[in-house]
Amino acid sequence: MSGEQELVARAARGDVDAFSKLYEQNFDRVYRYLYVRLGNEAESEDITQEVFAKVLEVISSFQWRDVPFASWLFRIAHNKMIDHIRKEKKIERVDSEETVLSLDDPDPADMAEQNLQLEKVRHNIGRLSPAQREVIWLRFGAGLTTTEVASALGKSTGTVKALQYNGIVALRKMMEIHA
């Protein structure tokens, strides 16, 4: 049994320390995935907490099916996000978030340029096909491997690689056109 399997098995039996470790290992990745999709810190934090509350509720029913725990976790995160979007009657939106500067931050002009570039990337990702968007968000927003993305989306790794490649090519073209 792998370390992750042992940790999940312990959490499923009610071991609080094991669940805490799973939470610590995966919180940032789930949050980043949701933040990239929603563009709102508070909503992303709230939904991330809902994801882990749901995981805590149903982890005892988790069964290994030759896929990583992260795939199951991100399927829950995806479903929670979709529920939230439907509930709020939102259509893929991007909110501009104010950036708080500290004394150690780089030049404000550089940061403004960086934020503008990030907004362009987000906008153009929104123009990709839904499947390409999802793969890009999971791969680069959440930092999942190709295998984890494939199992989270119920697709083959070849399909995920093709969607990622085509999405990046399309994104590059959009960025060049709007440069």
C-alpha positions in Angstrom: 0.0 0.0 0.0 1.4 3.4 -1.0 1.8 6.3 1.5 -1.1 8.1 0.0 -3.3 5.0 0.2 -2.4 4.5 3.8 -3.1 8.1 4.6 -6.5 7.9 2.9 -7.4 4.6 4.6 -6.5 6.1 8.0 -8.6 9.2 7.2 -11.5 7.0 6.1 -11.3 5.3 9.5 -11.7 8.6 11.2 -8.0 9.4 11.9 -8.0 13.2 12.3 -4.3 13.5 11.9 -4.4 11.6 8.6 -7.2 13.8 7.3 -5.3 16.9 8.4 -2.3 15.8 6.3 -4.5 15.2 3.3 -6.0 18.6 3.8 -2.5 20.3 4.1 -1.2 18.4 1.0 -4.1 19.4 -1.2 -5.6 22.7 0.1 -3.4 25.0 -2.0 -3.9 23.0 -5.2 -7.7 23.0 -4.8 -7.8 26.7 -3.9 -5.6 27.6 -6.9 -7.9 25.6 -9.2 -11.0 27.3 -8.0 -9.4 30.8 -7.9 -8.2 30.5 -11.5 -11.8 29.4 -12.5 -13.7 32.0 -10.4 -11.2 34.8 -10.1 -12.5 35.7 -6.6 -10.4 35.0 -3.4 -13.3 34.8 -1.0 -15.5 32.6 -3.1 -12.5 30.3 -3.8 -11.7 30.0 -0.1 -15.3 29.3 0.7 -15.7 26.6 -1.9 -12.4 25.0 -1.0 -13.7 24.7 2.6 -16.9 23.2 1.2 -14.9 20.7 -0.8 -13.0 19.5 2.2 -16.2 19.4 4.3 -17.7 17.1 1.6 -14.5 15.0 1.5 -14.6 14.6 5.3 -18.3 13.5 5.0 -17.8 10.9 2.2 -14.1 9.8 2.6 -15.3 6.6 4.2 -16.9 5.6 0.9 -13.8 6.3 -1.2 -12.5 3.3 -3.1 -9.2 3.0 -4.9 -9.7 2.4 -8.6 -6.2 2.8 -9.9 -6.5 6.5 -9.9 -4.9 9.0 -7.5 -6.8 10.4 -4.6 -6.3 13.9 -6.1 -8.5 12.9 -9.1 -11.4 12.0 -6.8 -10.8 15.2 -4.8 -10.8 17.4 -7.9 -13.9 15.8 -9.2 -15.6 17.0 -6.0 -14.0 20.4 -6.3 -15.3 20.7 -9.9 -18.8 19.6 -8.9 -18.8 22.1 -6.0 -17.7 24.9 -8.3 -20.4 24.1 -10.9 -23.0 24.0 -8.2 -21.8 27.4 -7.0 -21.9 28.9 -10.5 -25.4 27.6 -11.1 -26.5 28.8 -7.7 -25.1 32.3 -8.3 -26.3 32.2 -12.0 -22.8 33.1 -13.1 -21.3 32.6 -16.5 -17.5 32.3 -16.5 -16.5 35.7 -15.2 -13.3 37.3 -14.3 -13.1 39.8 -11.4 -10.3 42.2 -11.1 -8.7 41.8 -7.8 -6.8 44.7 -6.2 -3.2 43.8 -5.4 -1.9 45.0 -2.0 1.7 46.2 -2.3 4.3 45.6 0.4 7.6 47.2 0.8 9.3 44.2 -0.8 7.1 44.2 -3.9 8.6 45.1 -7.3 8.0 48.3 -9.1 4.2 49.1 -9.3 4.5 49.7 -13.0 5.9 46.2 -13.5 3.1 44.7 -11.3 0.5 46.6 -13.3 1.9 45.2 -16.5 2.0 41.7 -15.0 -1.7 42.0 -13.8 -2.7 43.2 -17.3 -1.0 40.2 -18.8 -2.7 37.9 -16.4 -6.1 39.4 -17.2 -5.4 38.9 -20.9 -4.5 35.3 -20.3 -7.6 34.7 -18.2 -9.8 36.4 -20.8 -8.3 34.3 -23.6 -8.6 31.0 -21.6 -12.3 31.9 -21.4 -12.4 31.8 -25.2 -11.1 28.2 -25.4 -13.4 25.3 -25.7 -14.9 24.1 -22.4 -12.8 20.9 -22.5 -9.5 22.8 -23.3 -10.3 25.3 -20.5 -10.8 22.5 -18.0 -7.6 20.8 -18.9 -5.6 24.1 -18.8 -7.1 25.0 -15.4 -6.4 21.6 -13.9 -2.9 21.2 -15.3 -1.6 24.7 -14.6 -4.0 26.2 -12.1 -4.2 23.2 -9.8 -0.9 21.7 -10.8 -2.2 18.2 -11.5 -0.4 15.7 -13.7 -1.7 14.6 -17.0 -2.8 11.3 -15.5 -4.6 13.0 -12.6 -6.4 15.3 -15.0 -7.4 12.4 -17.2 -8.9 10.5 -14.3 -10.6 13.6 -12.8 -12.3 14.3 -16.1 -12.9 10.6 -17.1 -10.8 11.0 -20.3 -7.7 9.2 -21.7 -4.3 10.7 -21.1 -3.9 11.0 -24.9 -7.1 13.1 -25.0 -5.9 15.3 -22.2 -2.5 15.8 -23.9 -4.2 16.7 -27.2 -6.6 19.1 -25.4 -3.7 20.7 -23.5 -1.6 21.1 -26.7 -4.4 22.5 -28.8 -5.5 24.8 -26.0 -1.9 26.2 -25.6 -1.5 26.6 -29.3 -4.9 28.5 -29.5 -4.0 30.6 -26.5 -0.6 31.5 -27.9 -2.3 32.6 -31.2 -4.9 34.7 -29.2 -2.1 36.3 -27.2 -0.1 37.2 -30.3 -3.2 38.7 -32.0 -4.1 40.8 -29.0 -0.5 41.8 -28.1 
